[in-house]
Amino acid sequence: MSGTKRTRLDRQQRAGLITPQTISLYRRALELRKRAHRSDADREAAYEAEAIVERILGGGIRRLWLPSIFDVYEYNRPGDAGWERAAELRRQLDAALTELKRQERAARRAKAAPPSPPAPAV
């Protein structure tokens, strides 16, 4: 058999980009981003955390030519396909992070709530 064997690449967007690991890394990146102005080390840590999240969302590749999910609110370009994708991912991550925080609050409240008194025996 002559010639090269060509394998079709699946270029469809992978389902399930928003995983618990992605959410925790996104949360960490946002925390580091708030402190990035303090020092060069903090700025580098924030940049690296953002890069990790971008690689996860990009299928293992950081696509520098596409808008970042972290720059969506600073550079508003509706109508651009790359911006729309980044904005949608950002909305999904923000919603997932909000839900995670709500669940953590509920767990803390349940843990801190006094136990209910036992029912009287009949």
C-alpha positions as CSV (number, residue, x, y, z in Angstrom):
1,M,0.0,0.0,0.0
2,S,1.6,3.3,-1.1
3,G,1.1,6.7,0.2
4,T,0.5,8.1,3.7
5,K,-2.1,7.0,6.0
6,R,-4.3,10.0,6.7
7,T,-6.3,10.2,9.9
8,R,-9.1,12.6,10.1
9,L,-8.7,15.0,13.1
10,D,-11.8,15.7,15.1
11,R,-12.0,19.4,15.2
12,Q,-15.3,19.6,17.1
13,Q,-15.2,21.4,20.4
14,R,-14.8,18.9,23.1
15,A,-17.8,18.5,25.4
16,G,-17.3,19.0,29.1
17,L,-14.7,21.8,29.1
18,I,-16.0,23.1,32.4
19,T,-14.9,20.4,34.9
20,P,-14.4,20.7,38.7
21,Q,-10.6,21.0,38.1
22,T,-11.1,23.8,35.6
23,I,-13.4,25.6,38.0
24,S,-10.8,25.4,40.8
25,L,-8.0,26.5,38.5
26,Y,-10.2,29.4,37.3
27,R,-10.9,30.4,40.9
28,R,-7.2,30.4,41.7
29,A,-6.4,32.5,38.6
30,L,-9.0,35.1,39.6
31,E,-7.5,35.3,43.1
32,L,-4.0,35.7,41.8
33,R,-5.2,38.2,39.3
34,K,-6.5,40.4,42.1
35,R,-3.0,40.5,43.6
36,A,-1.0,40.8,40.4
37,H,-0.4,44.5,40.9
38,R,1.6,43.9,44.1
39,S,4.8,42.5,42.7
40,D,6.4,41.0,39.7
41,A,6.2,37.5,41.3
42,D,2.5,37.9,41.8
43,R,2.1,39.1,38.2
44,E,4.0,36.1,36.9
45,A,1.9,33.7,39.1
46,A,-1.3,35.2,37.8
47,Y,-0.1,35.0,34.2
48,E,0.8,31.3,34.6
49,A,-2.5,30.5,36.3
50,E,-4.4,32.2,33.5
51,A,-2.2,30.3,30.9
52,I,-3.1,26.9,32.5
53,V,-6.8,27.7,32.4
54,E,-6.5,28.9,28.8
55,R,-4.7,25.7,27.8
56,I,-7.4,23.5,29.4
57,L,-10.1,25.4,27.5
58,G,-8.1,25.4,24.3
59,G,-7.6,21.6,24.2
60,G,-4.1,21.7,25.5
61,I,-2.9,24.7,23.4
62,R,-2.9,28.3,24.4
63,R,-4.2,30.1,21.4
64,L,-2.6,33.6,21.7
65,W,-4.4,34.9,18.6
66,L,-7.8,34.4,20.2
67,P,-9.3,36.6,22.9
68,S,-8.7,35.3,26.4
69,I,-11.5,34.6,28.8
70,F,-9.8,36.9,31.2
71,D,-9.9,39.9,28.7
72,V,-13.5,39.5,27.6
73,Y,-14.8,42.4,29.8
74,E,-11.8,44.7,29.0
75,Y,-12.0,44.3,25.3
76,N,-15.6,44.3,24.2
77,R,-15.9,43.0,20.6
78,P,-19.3,41.4,20.2
79,G,-19.8,39.9,16.8
80,D,-16.3,38.5,16.6
81,A,-16.4,34.6,16.8
82,G,-13.4,34.3,19.0
83,W,-14.7,37.0,21.4
84,E,-18.1,35.3,21.5
85,R,-16.6,31.9,22.3
86,A,-14.4,33.5,25.1
87,A,-17.4,35.4,26.5
88,E,-19.6,32.2,26.5
89,L,-16.9,30.2,28.3
90,R,-16.4,33.1,30.8
91,R,-20.2,33.1,31.5
92,Q,-20.2,29.4,32.0
93,L,-17.2,29.5,34.3
94,D,-18.6,32.4,36.3
95,A,-22.0,30.5,36.7
96,A,-20.2,27.3,37.8
97,L,-18.0,29.2,40.3
98,T,-21.1,30.9,41.7
99,E,-22.8,27.6,42.1
100,L,-19.7,26.1,43.8
101,K,-19.6,29.0,46.3
102,R,-23.3,28.6,47.0
103,Q,-22.7,24.9,47.8
104,E,-19.7,25.6,50.0
105,R,-21.8,28.2,52.0
106,A,-24.6,25.7,52.4
107,A,-22.2,23.0,53.6
108,R,-20.6,25.5,56.1
109,R,-24.1,26.4,57.4
110,A,-25.1,22.8,57.7
111,K,-22.0,22.1,59.6
112,A,-22.3,25.1,61.9
113,A,-26.1,24.5,62.6
114,P,-26.8,23.0,66.0
115,P,-28.1,19.5,65.9
116,S,-31.8,19.1,66.1
117,P,-33.1,17.7,69.4
118,P,-34.1,14.1,69.3
119,A,-37.7,13.3,68.9
120,P,-39.4,12.3,72.2
121,A,-39.9,8.7,72.7
122,V,-43.5,7.5,72.9
